[in-house]
Amino acid sequence: MHIGQKIKEVLEQKHRPVTWLAREINCERTNVYNIFSRKDISTGLLQKIGIILEYDFFKDLSEESFKGGKPRK
């Protein structure tokens, strides 16, 4: 899963602009676009974004990692 793209998708589903998310995580709009391009992200930042967007990104990551009952490498 490309976590940055998933964050972008959820933000769009919530009908929130990039500027709103930037304000909520206390950063510049350009930094949010940088987050969208990331394949990896710190757990602290992901948790913060998940709380703000009211979305469990960790669940998605876990489900993808354990498809078929075994961890994917």
DSSP file (Angstrom, degrees, kcal/mol; ACC not computed):
  #  RESIDUE AA STRUCTURE BP1 BP2  ACC     N-H-->O    O-->H-N    N-H-->O    O-->H-N    TCO  KAPPA ALPHA  PHI   PSI    X-CA   Y-CA   Z-CA
    1    1 A M              0   0    0      0, 0.0     2,-1.0     0, 0.0     3,-0.1   0.000 360.0 360.0 360.0 134.5    0.0    0.0    0.0
    2    2 A H     >  -     0   0    0      1,-0.2     4,-1.9     2,-0.0     3,-0.4  -0.816 360.0-163.6 -89.3 100.9    1.2    3.5   -0.9
    3    3 A I  H  > S+     0   0    0     -2,-1.0     4,-2.4    36,-1.0    36,-0.2   0.827  83.0  55.8 -63.2 -35.3    0.3    5.2    2.4
    4    4 A G  H  > S+     0   0    0     34,-2.0     4,-2.1     1,-0.2    -1,-0.2   0.914 109.0  47.0 -63.0 -42.2    0.6    8.8    1.0
    5    5 A Q  H  > S+     0   0    0     -3,-0.4     4,-2.4    33,-0.3    -1,-0.2   0.872 110.4  53.3 -66.6 -36.5   -1.9    8.0   -1.8
    6    6 A K  H  X S+     0   0    0     -4,-1.9     4,-2.5     2,-0.2    -2,-0.2   0.909 107.9  50.2 -65.0 -41.6   -4.2    6.4    0.8
    7    7 A I  H  X S+     0   0    0     -4,-2.4     4,-2.5     1,-0.2    -2,-0.2   0.923 110.8  50.0 -60.9 -43.8   -4.1    9.5    2.9
    8    8 A K  H  X S+     0   0    0     -4,-2.1     4,-2.2     2,-0.2    -2,-0.2   0.913 110.2  50.4 -60.5 -43.8   -4.9   11.6   -0.2
    9    9 A E  H  X S+     0   0    0     -4,-2.4     4,-2.5     2,-0.2    -2,-0.2   0.923 112.0  46.6 -60.8 -45.9   -7.9    9.3   -1.0
   10   10 A V  H  X S+     0   0    0     -4,-2.5     4,-2.0     2,-0.2    -1,-0.2   0.909 110.4  52.8 -65.9 -41.2   -9.3    9.5    2.5
   11   11 A L  H  <>S+     0   0    0     -4,-2.5     5,-2.1     1,-0.2    -1,-0.2   0.914 111.7  46.4 -58.8 -43.0   -8.9   13.3    2.5
   12   12 A E  H ><5S+     0   0    0     -4,-2.2     3,-1.3     1,-0.2    -2,-0.2   0.888 109.5  53.9 -67.0 -39.4  -10.8   13.5   -0.8
   13   13 A Q  H 3<5S+     0   0    0     -4,-2.5    -1,-0.2     1,-0.3    -2,-0.2   0.836 107.8  51.0 -63.0 -32.6  -13.5   11.2    0.5
   14   14 A K  T 3<5S-     0   0    0     -4,-2.0    -1,-0.3    -5,-0.2    -2,-0.2   0.466 111.4-126.2 -83.0  -1.8  -14.0   13.4    3.5
   15   15 A H  T < 5 +     0   0    0     -3,-1.3    -3,-0.2     1,-0.2    -2,-0.1   0.897  60.6 143.5  56.5  43.9  -14.3   16.4    1.1
   16   16 A R      < -     0   0    0     -5,-2.1    -1,-0.2     3,-0.0    -2,-0.1  -0.922  47.5-124.5-113.7 139.4  -11.6   18.3    2.9
   17   17 A P    >>  -     0   0    0      0, 0.0     4,-1.5     0, 0.0     3,-0.6  -0.396  23.1-114.0 -78.7 159.9   -9.0   20.5    1.2
   18   18 A V  H 3> S+     0   0    0      1,-0.2     4,-2.6     2,-0.2     5,-0.2   0.862 116.4  60.3 -58.3 -37.8   -5.3   20.1    1.5
   19   19 A T  H 3> S+     0   0    0      1,-0.2     4,-2.1     2,-0.2    -1,-0.2   0.855 101.3  53.9 -62.2 -34.4   -5.1   23.4    3.3
   20   20 A W  H <> S+     0   0    0     -3,-0.6     4,-2.3     2,-0.2    -1,-0.2   0.946 110.2  45.4 -63.7 -48.8   -7.4   22.1    6.0
   21   21 A L  H  X S+     0   0    0     -4,-1.5     4,-2.3     1,-0.2    -2,-0.2   0.906 111.1  53.9 -62.6 -41.0   -5.2   19.1    6.7
   22   22 A A  H  <>S+     0   0    0     -4,-2.6     5,-2.6     1,-0.2     4,-0.4   0.923 110.5  46.5 -58.6 -44.6   -2.1   21.3    6.7
   23   23 A R  H ><5S+     0   0    0     -4,-2.1     3,-0.7     3,-0.2    -1,-0.2   0.900 111.5  52.1 -63.8 -41.5   -3.6   23.5    9.3
   24   24 A E  H 3<5S+     0   0    0     -4,-2.3    -2,-0.2     1,-0.2    -1,-0.2   0.844 115.9  38.7 -66.9 -34.8   -4.7   20.5   11.4
   25   25 A I  T 3<5S-     0   0    0     -4,-2.3    -1,-0.2    -5,-0.2    -2,-0.2   0.329 113.6-118.4 -99.4   8.6   -1.2   19.0   11.4
   26   26 A N  T < 5S+     0   0    0     -3,-0.7     2,-0.3    -4,-0.4    -3,-0.2   0.946  72.5 108.4  59.0  56.7    0.5   22.3   11.8
   27   27 A C  S   <S-     0   0    0     -5,-2.6    -1,-0.2    -6,-0.1     2,-0.1  -0.908  71.7 -80.2-147.7 176.7    2.5   22.4    8.6
   28   28 A E    >>  -     0   0    0     -2,-0.3     4,-1.1     1,-0.1     3,-0.8  -0.457  38.7-115.6 -80.0 154.4    2.6   24.0    5.2
   29   29 A R  H 3> S+     0   0    0      1,-0.3     4,-1.7     2,-0.2     3,-0.4   0.862 115.9  59.4 -56.6 -38.9    0.4   22.9    2.3
   30   30 A T  H 3> S+     0   0    0      1,-0.2     4,-1.6     2,-0.2    -1,-0.3   0.829  99.8  56.8 -63.4 -30.8    3.5   21.8    0.4
   31   31 A N  H <> S+     0   0    0     -3,-0.8     4,-2.0     2,-0.2    -1,-0.2   0.852 103.1  54.2 -68.4 -33.3    4.4   19.4    3.2
   32   32 A V  H  X S+     0   0    0     -4,-1.1     4,-2.1    -3,-0.4    -2,-0.2   0.915 107.0  50.3 -66.1 -42.0    1.0   17.7    2.8
   33   33 A Y  H  X S+     0   0    0     -4,-1.7     4,-1.0     1,-0.2    -1,-0.2   0.864 108.3  53.9 -62.8 -33.7    1.7   17.2   -0.9
   34   34 A N  H  X S+     0   0    0     -4,-1.6     4,-0.5     1,-0.2     3,-0.5   0.895 105.7  52.6 -65.0 -40.0    5.0   15.7    0.2
   35   35 A I  H >< S+     0   0    0     -4,-2.0     3,-1.4     1,-0.2    -2,-0.2   0.902 103.8  57.6 -60.9 -41.7    3.2   13.3    2.5
   36   36 A F  H 3< S+     0   0    0     -4,-2.1    -1,-0.2     1,-0.3    -2,-0.2   0.805 105.4  51.0 -59.7 -29.0    1.0   12.2   -0.5
   37   37 A S  H 3< S+     0   0    0     -4,-1.0    -1,-0.3    -3,-0.5     2,-0.2   0.568  89.7 104.8 -86.3  -8.1    4.1   11.2   -2.4
   38   38 A R    <<  -     0   0    0     -3,-1.4   -34,-2.0    -4,-0.5   -33,-0.3  -0.521  50.1-167.3 -80.5 137.7    5.5    9.1    0.5
   39   39 A K  S    S+     0   0    0     -2,-0.2   -36,-1.0   -36,-0.2     2,-0.3   0.722  83.1  34.9 -86.3 -26.3    5.4    5.4    0.4
   40   40 A D        -     0   0    0    -38,-0.1     2,-0.3   -37,-0.1    -1,-0.1  -0.900  67.2-179.5-126.9 154.9    6.4    5.3    4.1
   41   41 A I        -     0   0    0     -2,-0.3     2,-0.0    -3,-0.1   -38,-0.0  -0.987  36.0 -93.6-151.6 152.8    5.5    7.5    7.0
   42   42 A S     >  -     0   0    0     -2,-0.3     4,-2.4     1,-0.1     5,-0.2  -0.370  31.9-126.0 -67.9 148.9    6.3    7.6   10.7
   43   43 A T  H  > S+     0   0    0      1,-0.2     4,-2.5     2,-0.2     5,-0.2   0.856 108.8  56.5 -65.5 -33.5    3.7    6.0   12.9
   44   44 A G  H  > S+     0   0    0      2,-0.2     4,-2.1     1,-0.2    -1,-0.2   0.931 110.5  42.5 -63.1 -45.9    3.3    9.1   15.0
   45   45 A L  H  > S+     0   0    0      2,-0.2     4,-2.7     1,-0.2     5,-0.2   0.900 114.1  51.9 -67.9 -40.4    2.4   11.2   12.0
   46   46 A L  H  X S+     0   0    0     -4,-2.4     4,-2.6     1,-0.2    11,-0.2   0.901 109.7  49.8 -63.2 -40.0    0.1    8.5   10.6
   47   47 A Q  H  X S+     0   0    0     -4,-2.5     4,-2.4     2,-0.2    -1,-0.2   0.927 111.3  48.9 -63.0 -44.6   -1.7    8.3   14.0
   48   48 A K  H  X S+     0   0    0     -4,-2.1     4,-2.3     2,-0.2    -2,-0.2   0.930 113.4  45.8 -61.2 -46.9   -2.1   12.0   14.1
   49   49 A I  H  X S+     0   0    0     -4,-2.7     4,-2.8     1,-0.2    -1,-0.2   0.898 111.5  53.4 -64.2 -40.5   -3.5   12.1   10.5
   50   50 A G  H  X>S+     0   0    0     -4,-2.6     5,-2.4    -5,-0.2     4,-0.9   0.902 109.5  47.6 -61.5 -41.8   -5.8    9.2   11.3
   51   51 A I  H  <5S+     0   0    0     -4,-2.4     3,-0.4     3,-0.2    -1,-0.2   0.930 113.5  47.9 -64.5 -45.0   -7.2   10.8   14.3
   52   52 A I  H  <5S+     0   0    0     -4,-2.3    -2,-0.2     1,-0.2    -1,-0.2   0.911 119.6  38.0 -62.0 -43.6   -7.8   14.1   12.4
   53   53 A L  H  <5S-     0   0    0     -4,-2.8    -1,-0.2     2,-0.2    -2,-0.2   0.503 106.2-127.1 -86.8  -3.9   -9.4   12.3    9.5
   54   54 A E  T  <5 +     0   0    0     -4,-0.9     2,-0.3    -3,-0.4    -3,-0.2   0.951  67.6 126.9  54.9  52.5  -11.2    9.8   11.7
   55   55 A Y      < -     0   0    0     -5,-2.4     2,-1.2    -6,-0.1    -1,-0.2  -1.000  61.3-133.2-143.4 136.8   -9.8    6.9    9.7
   56   56 A D     >  +     0   0    0     -2,-0.3     4,-1.2     1,-0.2     3,-0.3  -0.710  29.0 168.2 -94.3  89.1   -7.8    3.8   10.9
   57   57 A F  H  > S+     0   0    0     -2,-1.2     4,-2.3   -11,-0.2    -1,-0.2   0.814  75.3  63.2 -67.8 -30.5   -4.9    3.6    8.4
   58   58 A F  H  > S+     0   0    0      1,-0.2     4,-2.5     2,-0.2    -1,-0.2   0.868  98.9  54.2 -64.1 -36.3   -3.2    1.0   10.7
   59   59 A K  H  > S+     0   0    0     -3,-0.3     4,-2.8     2,-0.2    -1,-0.2   0.933 108.9  48.3 -62.3 -45.8   -6.1   -1.4   10.1
   60   60 A D  H  X S+     0   0    0     -4,-1.2     4,-2.2     1,-0.2    -2,-0.2   0.922 112.6  48.2 -60.5 -44.8   -5.6   -1.1    6.3
   61   61 A L  H  X S+     0   0    0     -4,-2.3     4,-2.1     1,-0.2    -1,-0.2   0.904 112.8  48.4 -63.5 -41.3   -1.9   -1.7    6.6
   62   62 A S  H  X S+     0   0    0     -4,-2.5     4,-1.8     2,-0.2    -2,-0.2   0.927 110.7  50.1 -65.4 -45.6   -2.4   -4.7    8.8
   63   63 A E  H  < S+     0   0    0     -4,-2.8    -1,-0.2     1,-0.2    -2,-0.2   0.899 112.3  47.8 -60.9 -40.6   -5.0   -6.3    6.6
   64   64 A E  H >< S+     0   0    0     -4,-2.2     3,-0.9    -5,-0.2    -1,-0.2   0.887 111.0  51.6 -67.4 -37.4   -2.7   -5.8    3.5
   65   65 A S  H 3< S+     0   0    0     -4,-2.1     7,-2.8     1,-0.2    -1,-0.2   0.806 115.2  41.0 -68.8 -29.3    0.2   -7.3    5.4
   66   66 A F  T >< S+     0   0    0     -4,-1.8     3,-2.1     5,-0.2    -1,-0.2   0.004  74.7 149.4-113.4  28.6   -1.6  -10.4    6.5
   67   67 A K  G X  S+     0   0    0     -3,-0.9     3,-0.8     1,-0.3    -3,-0.1  -0.402  76.4  17.6 -59.3 134.0   -3.7  -11.3    3.4
   68   68 A G  G 3  S-     0   0    0      1,-0.2    -1,-0.3    -2,-0.1    -2,-0.0   0.571 128.8 -77.5  78.9   8.2   -4.1  -15.0    3.3
   69   69 A G  G <  S+     0   0    0     -3,-2.1    -1,-0.2     1,-0.2    -2,-0.2   0.356 110.0  92.4  85.8  -6.7   -3.2  -15.4    6.9
   70   70 A K  S <  S-     0   0    0     -3,-0.8    -1,-0.2    -4,-0.0     2,-0.1  -0.939  83.6-102.4-121.5 144.3    0.5  -15.0    6.5
   71   71 A P        -     0   0    0      0, 0.0     2,-0.4     0, 0.0    -5,-0.2  -0.382  35.0-133.0 -61.7 136.9    2.6  -11.9    6.7
   72   72 A R              0   0    0     -7,-2.8    -4,-0.0     1,-0.1    -8,-0.0  -0.757 360.0 360.0 -91.5 139.3    3.6  -10.5    3.3
   73   73 A K              0   0    0     -2,-0.4    -1,-0.1     0, 0.0    -8,-0.0   0.409 360.0 360.0-100.4 360.0    7.2   -9.6    2.9
